[in-house]
Amino acid sequence: MRAVIQRVSEASVTISGTLKSSIAKGLLVLLAIEDADTSEDIEWLSGKIVRLRIFTDPEGLMNLSVQDVHGDILLISQFTLFASTKKGNRPSFTRSARPEIAVPLFKQFIQRLTQDFGRPVQTGEFGADMQVQLVNDGPVTIVIDTKNRE
């Protein structure tokens, strides 16, 4: 799994002109799933996201998690995070899991993230053409790949 995590002051996702989800202060998480991902990847990444200390404390240091600041999480599936651009100018997405594998893992990830976070997580819709808007706070953007834990 690969995640791009952005600290936001607000974010939303619209599908076919209808607002699907929105959050105020919190994290926008773009998530890609590959065939090799397992429940261990889900558990590790979910815990990492919830405990990631990228919000500023009263001294101005990034020392607080999304839970500490009572923020929200918006989770969006984004298979393009596994794009390969090694050959030519047209990206290849062969590393991204096909929907029959990715959808169940994405649903499991939502459940685990909700459990670890302790409250509902807002989401987009897997496979939909989504318009995502955000105000990146900082900007702070972190990329995490479960296959590169060290």
Backbone as JSON Lines, residues from 0, in Angstrom:
{"i":0,"aa":"M","n":[0.85,-1.17,0.0],"ca":[0.0,0.0,0.0],"c":[0.89,1.23,0.0]}
{"i":1,"aa":"R","n":[0.41,2.21,-0.67],"ca":[1.11,3.49,-0.71],"c":[0.09,4.57,-0.36]}
{"i":2,"aa":"A","n":[0.5,5.47,0.52],"ca":[-0.4,6.55,0.93],"c":[0.31,7.88,0.82]}
{"i":3,"aa":"V","n":[-0.42,8.86,0.33],"ca":[0.01,10.25,0.37],"c":[-0.89,10.9,1.41]}
{"i":4,"aa":"I","n":[-0.28,11.42,2.46],"ca":[-1.01,11.97,3.58],"c":[-0.76,13.47,3.62]}
{"i":5,"aa":"Q","n":[-1.83,14.23,3.56],"ca":[-1.71,15.69,3.55],"c":[-2.43,16.27,4.76]}
{"i":6,"aa":"R","n":[-1.72,17.13,5.49],"ca":[-2.35,17.85,6.59],"c":[-3.15,18.98,5.96]}
{"i":7,"aa":"V","n":[-4.45,19.02,6.25],"ca":[-5.32,19.99,5.6],"c":[-6.09,20.81,6.63]}
{"i":8,"aa":"S","n":[-6.45,22.03,6.22],"ca":[-7.36,22.83,7.03],"c":[-8.79,22.56,6.6]}
{"i":9,"aa":"E","n":[-8.95,22.01,5.38],"ca":[-10.24,21.53,4.89],"c":[-10.02,20.7,3.64]}
{"i":10,"aa":"A","n":[-10.94,19.77,3.38],"ca":[-10.89,18.95,2.16],"c":[-12.28,18.39,1.89]}
{"i":11,"aa":"S","n":[-12.53,18.12,0.61],"ca":[-13.82,17.56,0.23],"c":[-13.67,16.74,-1.04]}
{"i":12,"aa":"V","n":[-14.65,15.89,-1.28],"ca":[-14.7,15.1,-2.5],"c":[-16.11,15.19,-3.07]}
{"i":13,"aa":"T","n":[-16.16,15.48,-4.37],"ca":[-17.42,15.6,-5.1],"c":[-17.44,14.55,-6.21]}
{"i":14,"aa":"I","n":[-18.6,13.9,-6.38],"ca":[-18.77,12.89,-7.42],"c":[-20.01,13.26,-8.22]}
{"i":15,"aa":"S","n":[-19.85,13.41,-9.53],"ca":[-20.96,13.78,-10.43],"c":[-21.71,15.02,-9.94]}
{"i":16,"aa":"G","n":[-20.95,16.0,-9.47],"ca":[-21.53,17.25,-9.04],"c":[-22.15,17.24,-7.66]}
{"i":17,"aa":"T","n":[-22.09,16.12,-6.96],"ca":[-22.68,16.01,-5.63],"c":[-21.58,15.84,-4.58]}
{"i":18,"aa":"L","n":[-21.64,16.64,-3.53],"ca":[-20.67,16.53,-2.45],"c":[-20.85,15.19,-1.75]}
{"i":19,"aa":"K","n":[-19.79,14.38,-1.75],"ca":[-19.84,13.05,-1.11],"c":[-19.39,13.14,0.34]}
{"i":20,"aa":"S","n":[-18.27,13.83,0.58],"ca":[-17.7,13.92,1.92],"c":[-16.9,15.2,2.06]}
{"i":21,"aa":"S","n":[-16.81,15.7,3.27],"ca":[-15.95,16.86,3.53],"c":[-15.48,16.82,4.97]}
{"i":22,"aa":"I","n":[-14.32,17.41,5.18],"ca":[-13.76,17.52,6.53],"c":[-13.22,18.93,6.73]}
{"i":23,"aa":"A","n":[-13.07,19.29,7.99],"ca":[-12.37,20.52,8.34],"c":[-10.92,20.11,8.62]}
{"i":24,"aa":"K","n":[-10.32,20.61,9.66],"ca":[-8.94,20.29,10.01],"c":[-8.74,18.79,10.14]}
{"i":25,"aa":"G","n":[-7.67,18.3,9.51],"ca":[-7.39,16.88,9.61],"c":[-6.44,16.39,8.56]}
{"i":26,"aa":"L","n":[-6.66,15.15,8.11],"ca":[-5.79,14.5,7.13],"c":[-6.58,14.08,5.9]}
{"i":27,"aa":"L","n":[-6.05,14.41,4.74],"ca":[-6.53,13.85,3.48],"c":[-5.55,12.73,3.14]}
{"i":28,"aa":"V","n":[-6.07,11.51,3.0],"ca":[-5.23,10.35,2.72],"c":[-5.61,9.79,1.36]}
{"i":29,"aa":"L","n":[-4.66,9.81,0.43],"ca":[-4.82,9.18,-0.88],"c":[-4.17,7.81,-0.78]}
{"i":30,"aa":"L","n":[-4.9,6.75,-1.11],"ca":[-4.42,5.39,-0.87],"c":[-4.44,4.54,-2.14]}
{"i":31,"aa":"A","n":[-3.31,3.89,-2.41],"ca":[-3.21,2.94,-3.53],"c":[-2.93,1.55,-2.97]}
{"i":32,"aa":"I","n":[-3.53,0.56,-3.61],"ca":[-3.4,-0.83,-3.17],"c":[-2.78,-1.64,-4.29]}
{"i":33,"aa":"E","n":[-1.87,-2.57,-3.92],"ca":[-1.27,-3.46,-4.9],"c":[-1.59,-4.92,-4.54]}
{"i":34,"aa":"D","n":[-1.38,-5.82,-5.49],"ca":[-1.73,-7.23,-5.28],"c":[-1.05,-7.85,-4.06]}
{"i":35,"aa":"A","n":[0.14,-7.41,-3.74],"ca":[0.91,-8.02,-2.65],"c":[0.46,-7.55,-1.26]}
{"i":36,"aa":"D","n":[-0.49,-6.63,-1.18],"ca":[-0.91,-6.09,0.12],"c":[-1.74,-7.11,0.9]}
{"i":37,"aa":"T","n":[-1.56,-7.07,2.22],"ca":[-2.22,-8.01,3.12],"c":[-2.85,-7.27,4.3]}
{"i":38,"aa":"S","n":[-3.49,-8.02,5.16],"ca":[-4.07,-7.43,6.37],"c":[-2.98,-6.84,7.26]}
{"i":39,"aa":"E","n":[-1.77,-7.37,7.18],"ca":[-0.65,-6.81,7.95],"c":[-0.33,-5.39,7.47]}
{"i":40,"aa":"D","n":[-0.39,-5.17,6.15],"ca":[-0.17,-3.82,5.6],"c":[-1.26,-2.88,6.08]}
{"i":41,"aa":"I","n":[-2.49,-3.36,6.08],"ca":[-3.63,-2.54,6.53],"c":[-3.43,-2.13,7.98]}
{"i":42,"aa":"E","n":[-3.12,-3.09,8.83],"ca":[-2.94,-2.82,10.26],"c":[-1.81,-1.82,10.5]}
{"i":43,"aa":"W","n":[-0.67,-2.04,9.87],"ca":[0.49,-1.18,10.08],"c":[0.23,0.24,9.59]}
{"i":44,"aa":"L","n":[-0.3,0.38,8.37],"ca":[-0.51,1.7,7.79],"c":[-1.6,2.47,8.53]}
{"i":45,"aa":"S","n":[-2.66,1.81,8.9],"ca":[-3.73,2.47,9.63],"c":[-3.2,3.05,10.95]}
{"i":46,"aa":"G","n":[-2.46,2.24,11.68],"ca":[-1.88,2.72,12.94],"c":[-0.92,3.87,12.73]}
{"i":47,"aa":"K","n":[-0.14,3.79,11.69],"ca":[0.82,4.85,11.38],"c":[0.09,6.17,11.09]}
{"i":48,"aa":"I","n":[-0.97,6.11,10.29],"ca":[-1.72,7.32,9.94],"c":[-2.33,7.96,11.18]}
{"i":49,"aa":"V","n":[-2.96,7.17,12.02],"ca":[-3.64,7.71,13.19],"c":[-2.65,8.31,14.2]}
{"i":50,"aa":"R","n":[-1.46,7.72,14.3],"ca":[-0.47,8.19,15.28],"c":[0.56,9.18,14.73]}
{"i":51,"aa":"L","n":[0.52,9.43,13.42],"ca":[1.5,10.31,12.78],"c":[1.43,11.71,13.39]}
{"i":52,"aa":"R","n":[2.54,12.17,13.95],"ca":[2.57,13.47,14.65],"c":[3.03,14.57,13.69]}
{"i":53,"aa":"I","n":[2.05,15.14,12.97],"ca":[2.37,16.19,12.0],"c":[1.57,17.46,12.21]}
{"i":54,"aa":"F","n":[0.89,17.55,13.36],"ca":[0.19,18.79,13.72],"c":[1.01,19.52,14.78]}
{"i":55,"aa":"T","n":[1.0,20.83,14.73],"ca":[1.85,21.62,15.62],"c":[1.27,21.73,17.02]}
{"i":56,"aa":"D","n":[2.18,21.67,17.98],"ca":[1.82,21.86,19.38],"c":[1.93,23.35,19.73]}
{"i":57,"aa":"P","n":[1.63,23.75,20.95],"ca":[1.7,25.17,21.31],"c":[3.08,25.82,21.11]}
{"i":58,"aa":"E","n":[4.14,25.01,21.08],"ca":[5.49,25.54,20.85],"c":[5.83,25.61,19.36]}
{"i":59,"aa":"G","n":[4.9,25.23,18.5],"ca":[5.13,25.3,17.06],"c":[5.83,24.09,16.48]}
{"i":60,"aa":"L","n":[5.98,23.03,17.26],"ca":[6.64,21.81,16.78],"c":[5.6,20.81,16.29]}
{"i":61,"aa":"M","n":[5.93,20.07,15.23],"ca":[5.03,19.02,14.77],"c":[5.14,17.87,15.77]}
{"i":62,"aa":"N","n":[4.19,17.83,16.7],"ca":[4.28,16.89,17.8],"c":[2.93,16.27,18.16]}
{"i":63,"aa":"L","n":[1.88,16.59,17.39],"ca":[0.54,16.1,17.71],"c":[-0.04,15.29,16.56]}
{"i":64,"aa":"S","n":[-0.84,14.29,16.89],"ca":[-1.51,13.46,15.88],"c":[-2.88,14.03,15.54]}
{"i":65,"aa":"V","n":[-3.5,13.46,14.54],"ca":[-4.84,13.88,14.15],"c":[-5.82,13.63,15.29]}
{"i":66,"aa":"Q","n":[-5.6,12.6,16.08],"ca":[-6.44,12.35,17.24],"c":[-6.22,13.43,18.3]}
{"i":67,"aa":"D","n":[-4.97,13.81,18.52],"ca":[-4.66,14.83,19.53],"c":[-5.35,16.16,19.26]}
{"i":68,"aa":"V","n":[-5.49,16.51,17.98],"ca":[-6.08,17.81,17.62],"c":[-7.58,17.69,17.3]}
{"i":69,"aa":"H","n":[-8.14,16.49,17.53],"ca":[-9.56,16.24,17.26],"c":[-9.91,16.57,15.8]}
{"i":70,"aa":"G","n":[-9.0,16.16,14.91],"ca":[-9.2,16.39,13.48],"c":[-10.02,15.28,12.86]}
{"i":71,"aa":"D","n":[-10.19,15.37,11.56],"ca":[-10.95,14.39,10.79],"c":[-10.03,13.73,9.77]}
{"i":72,"aa":"I","n":[-10.51,12.64,9.17],"ca":[-9.77,11.97,8.11],"c":[-10.69,11.78,6.9]}
{"i":73,"aa":"L","n":[-10.18,12.14,5.73],"ca":[-10.85,11.88,4.45],"c":[-9.96,10.93,3.67]}
{"i":74,"aa":"L","n":[-10.47,9.73,3.37],"ca":[-9.72,8.68,2.69],"c":[-10.23,8.53,1.26]}
{"i":75,"aa":"I","n":[-9.3,8.62,0.3],"ca":[-9.64,8.54,-1.12],"c":[-8.8,7.45,-1.77]}
{"i":76,"aa":"S","n":[-9.42,6.54,-2.52],"ca":[-8.66,5.53,-3.26],"c":[-8.05,6.2,-4.49]}
{"i":77,"aa":"Q","n":[-6.77,5.88,-4.77],"ca":[-6.1,6.49,-5.91],"c":[-5.05,5.54,-6.47]}
{"i":78,"aa":"F","n":[-5.47,4.72,-7.42],"ca":[-4.58,3.7,-7.99],"c":[-3.39,4.31,-8.7]}
{"i":79,"aa":"T","n":[-3.47,5.57,-9.12],"ca":[-2.37,6.18,-9.88],"c":[-1.11,6.4,-9.06]}
{"i":80,"aa":"L","n":[-1.18,6.21,-7.75],"ca":[0.02,6.36,-6.92],"c":[1.08,5.3,-7.23]}
{"i":81,"aa":"F","n":[0.67,4.23,-7.9],"ca":[1.63,3.19,-8.3],"c":[2.02,3.32,-9.77]}
{"i":82,"aa":"A","n":[1.87,4.48,-10.34],"ca":[2.21,4.7,-11.75],"c":[3.7,4.46,-11.98]}
{"i":83,"aa":"S","n":[3.99,3.78,-13.07],"ca":[5.37,3.6,-13.5],"c":[5.58,4.46,-14.75]}
{"i":84,"aa":"T","n":[6.61,5.27,-14.73],"ca":[6.9,6.15,-15.86],"c":[8.27,5.85,-16.46]}
{"i":85,"aa":"K","n":[8.75,4.63,-16.26],"ca":[10.08,4.25,-16.74],"c":[10.18,4.22,-18.26]}
{"i":86,"aa":"K","n":[9.12,3.77,-18.92],"ca":[9.14,3.66,-20.38],"c":[8.16,4.64,-20.98]}
{"i":87,"aa":"G","n":[8.62,5.42,-21.92],"ca":[7.73,6.32,-22.65],"c":[7.12,7.4,-21.77]}
{"i":88,"aa":"N","n":[6.06,8.0,-22.29],"ca":[5.41,9.11,-21.6],"c":[4.03,8.78,-21.06]}
{"i":89,"aa":"R","n":[3.59,7.56,-21.33],"ca":[2.28,7.14,-20.85],"c":[2.47,6.24,-19.64]}
{"i":90,"aa":"P","n":[1.98,6.64,-18.47],"ca":[2.19,5.83,-17.27],"c":[1.55,4.44,-17.38]}
{"i":91,"aa":"S","n":[2.19,3.5,-16.73],"ca":[1.66,2.14,-16.61],"c":[1.2,1.96,-15.16]}
{"i":92,"aa":"F","n":[0.07,1.29,-15.0],"ca":[-0.48,1.09,-13.66],"c":[-0.56,-0.39,-13.3]}
{"i":93,"aa":"T","n":[0.33,-1.19,-13.88],"ca":[0.29,-2.64,-13.67],"c":[0.55,-3.03,-12.22]}
{"i":94,"aa":"R","n":[1.2,-2.2,-11.45],"ca":[1.46,-2.53,-10.04],"c":[0.21,-2.35,-9.18]}
{"i":95,"aa":"S","n":[-0.73,-1.55,-9.63],"ca":[-1.97,-1.33,-8.88],"c":[-2.85,-2.57,-8.95]}
{"i":96,"aa":"A","n":[-3.46,-2.91,-7.82],"ca":[-4.34,-4.08,-7.77],"c":[-5.6,-3.86,-8.6]}
{"i":97,"aa":"R","n":[-6.06,-4.9,-9.23],"ca":[-7.32,-4.85,-9.97],"c":[-8.47,-4.73,-8.97]}
{"i":98,"aa":"P","n":[-9.6,-4.2,-9.4],"ca":[-10.72,-3.97,-8.49],"c":[-11.14,-5.18,-7.65]}
{"i":99,"aa":"E","n":[-11.11,-6.38,-8.22],"ca":[-11.55,-7.55,-7.45],"c":[-10.67,-7.82,-6.22]}
{"i":100,"aa":"I","n":[-9.44,-7.34,-6.25],"ca":[-8.55,-7.44,-5.1],"c":[-8.58,-6.15,-4.29]}
{"i":101,"aa":"A","n":[-8.54,-5.02,-4.97],"ca":[-8.43,-3.73,-4.3],"c":[-9.68,-3.34,-3.51]}
{"i":102,"aa":"V","n":[-10.87,-3.61,-4.04],"ca":[-12.1,-3.18,-3.35],"c":[-12.23,-3.82,-1.97]}
{"i":103,"aa":"P","n":[-12.09,-5.14,-1.84],"ca":[-12.19,-5.72,-0.5],"c":[-11.12,-5.19,0.46]}
{"i":104,"aa":"L","n":[-9.9,-5.0,-0.05],"ca":[-8.83,-4.47,0.81],"c":[-9.11,-3.03,1.2]}
{"i":105,"aa":"F","n":[-9.66,-2.23,0.29],"ca":[-10.01,-0.85,0.6],"c":[-11.09,-0.81,1.68]}
{"i":106,"aa":"K","n":[-12.08,-1.68,1.57],"ca":[-13.14,-1.74,2.59],"c":[-12.57,-2.16,3.94]}
{"i":107,"aa":"Q","n":[-11.66,-3.13,3.93],"ca":[-11.0,-3.55,5.17],"c":[-10.2,-2.39,5.77]}
{"i":108,"aa":"F","n":[-9.56,-1.62,4.89],"ca":[-8.77,-0.49,5.37],"c":[-9.67,0.55,6.03]}
{"i":109,"aa":"I","n":[-10.81,0.83,5.43],"ca":[-11.76,1.79,6.02],"c":[-12.17,1.3,7.42]}
{"i":110,"aa":"Q","n":[-12.5,0.03,7.53],"ca":[-12.91,-0.52,8.83],"c":[-11.8,-0.41,9.87]}
{"i":111,"aa":"R","n":[-10.58,-0.76,9.46],"ca":[-9.46,-0.72,10.42],"c":[-9.13,0.71,10.81]}
{"i":112,"aa":"L","n":[-9.13,1.63,9.83],"ca":[-8.83,3.03,10.12],"c":[-9.89,3.62,11.05]}
{"i":113,"aa":"T","n":[-11.15,3.29,10.81],"ca":[-12.23,3.76,11.68],"c":[-12.04,3.22,13.1]}
{"i":114,"aa":"Q","n":[-11.67,1.95,13.21],"ca":[-11.42,1.33,14.51],"c":[-10.25,2.01,15.22]}
{"i":115,"aa":"D","n":[-9.13,2.18,14.53],"ca":[-7.95,2.79,15.14],"c":[-8.18,4.26,15.48]}
{"i":116,"aa":"F","n":[-8.93,4.95,14.65],"ca":[-9.21,6.38,14.83],"c":[-10.24,6.61,15.94]}
{"i":117,"aa":"G","n":[-11.14,5.65,16.09],"ca":[-12.13,5.75,17.15],"c":[-13.38,6.51,16.76]}
{"i":118,"aa":"R","n":[-13.5,6.85,15.51],"ca":[-14.71,7.5,15.0],"c":[-14.75,7.37,13.49]}
{"i":119,"aa":"P","n":[-15.88,7.72,12.86],"ca":[-16.01,7.51,11.42],"c":[-14.97,8.26,10.59]}
{"i":120,"aa":"V","n":[-14.57,7.61,9.51],"ca":[-13.66,8.18,8.54],"c":[-14.49,8.53,7.31]}
{"i":121,"aa":"Q","n":[-14.29,9.71,6.76],"ca":[-14.99,10.11,5.54],"c":[-14.27,9.49,4.35]}
{"i":122,"aa":"T","n":[-15.01,9.18,3.29],"ca":[-14.39,8.54,2.13],"c":[-14.94,9.1,0.82]}
{"i":123,"aa":"G","n":[-14.22,8.76,-0.23],"ca":[-14.73,8.96,-1.58],"c":[-15.46,7.69,-1.98]}
{"i":124,"aa":"E","n":[-15.44,7.37,-3.27],"ca":[-16.09,6.16,-3.77],"c":[-15.1,5.44,-4.67]}
{"i":125,"aa":"F","n":[-14.77,4.2,-4.34],"ca":[-13.78,3.46,-5.09],"c":[-14.15,3.42,-6.57]}
{"i":126,"aa":"G","n":[-13.21,3.76,-7.43],"ca":[-13.38,3.68,-8.88],"c":[-14.16,4.82,-9.51]}
{"i":127,"aa":"A","n":[-14.68,5.72,-8.71],"ca":[-15.46,6.84,-9.26],"c":[-14.53,7.93,-9.78]}
{"i":128,"aa":"D","n":[-15.05,8.74,-10.69],"ca":[-14.36,9.94,-11.14],"c":[-14.65,11.01,-10.1]}
{"i":129,"aa":"M","n":[-13.67,11.31,-9.28],"ca":[-13.86,12.21,-8.14],"c":[-13.12,13.52,-8.33]}
{"i":130,"aa":"Q","n":[-13.71,14.57,-7.83],"ca":[-13.05,15.86,-7.77],"c":[-12.73,16.1,-6.3]}
{"i":131,"aa":"V","n":[-11.44,16.17,-6.0],"ca":[-10.99,16.34,-4.63],"c":[-10.46,17.75,-4.47]}
{"i":132,"aa":"Q","n":[-10.96,18.45,-3.49],"ca":[-10.47,19.8,-3.18],"c":[-9.85,19.78,-1.79]}
{"i":133,"aa":"L","n":[-8.78,20.54,-1.64],"ca":[-8.14,20.61,-0.34],"c":[-7.4,21.91,-0.18]}
{"i":134,"aa":"V","n":[-7.23,22.28,1.08],"ca":[-6.33,23.36,1.44],"c":[-5.25,22.69,2.28]}
{"i":135,"aa":"N","n":[-4.07,22.53,1.66],"ca":[-2.95,21.87,2.32],"c":[-2.4,22.83,3.36]}
{"i":136,"aa":"D","n":[-2.37,22.4,4.61],"ca":[-1.95,23.23,5.73],"c":[-0.46,23.05,5.95]}
{"i":137,"aa":"G","n":[0.31,24.07,5.69],"ca":[1.75,24.01,5.93],"c":[2.58,24.52,4.76]}
{"i":138,"aa":"P","n":[2.64,23.85,3.66],"ca":[2.07,22.55,3.35],"c":[2.83,21.4,4.01]}
{"i":139,"aa":"V","n":[2.08,20.39,4.41],"ca":[2.67,19.17,4.97],"c":[2.12,18.0,4.17]}
{"i":140,"aa":"T","n":[3.02,17.28,3.5],"ca":[2.66,16.11,2.72],"c":[3.67,15.01,3.0]}
{"i":141,"aa":"I","n":[3.17,13.83,3.38],"ca":[4.01,12.7,3.72],"c":[3.62,11.53,2.82]}
{"i":142,"aa":"V","n":[4.62,10.81,2.29],"ca":[4.37,9.62,1.49],"c":[4.86,8.41,2.28]}
{"i":143,"aa":"I","n":[3.98,7.42,2.41],"ca":[4.32,6.19,3.12],"c":[4.02,4.99,2.24]}
{"i":144,"aa":"D","n":[4.96,4.07,2.14],"ca":[4.78,2.84,1.4],"c":[5.0,1.68,2.38]}
{"i":145,"aa":"T","n":[4.02,0.8,2.5],"ca":[4.13,-0.29,3.48],"c":[5.24,-1.28,3.13]}
{"i":146,"aa":"K","n":[5.71,-1.25,1.9],"ca":[6.8,-2.15,1.52],"c":[8.18,-1.53,1.81]}
{"i":147,"aa":"N","n":[8.21,-0.29,2.28],"ca":[9.45,0.39,2.64],"c":[9.36,0.88,4.08]}
{"i":148,"aa":"R","n":[9.21,-0.03,5.01],"ca":[8.99,0.34,6.42],"c":[10.26,0.76,7.14]}
{"i":149,"aa":"E","n":[11.39,0.41,6.61],"ca":[12.63,0.71,7.34],"c":[13.26,1.98,6.87]}
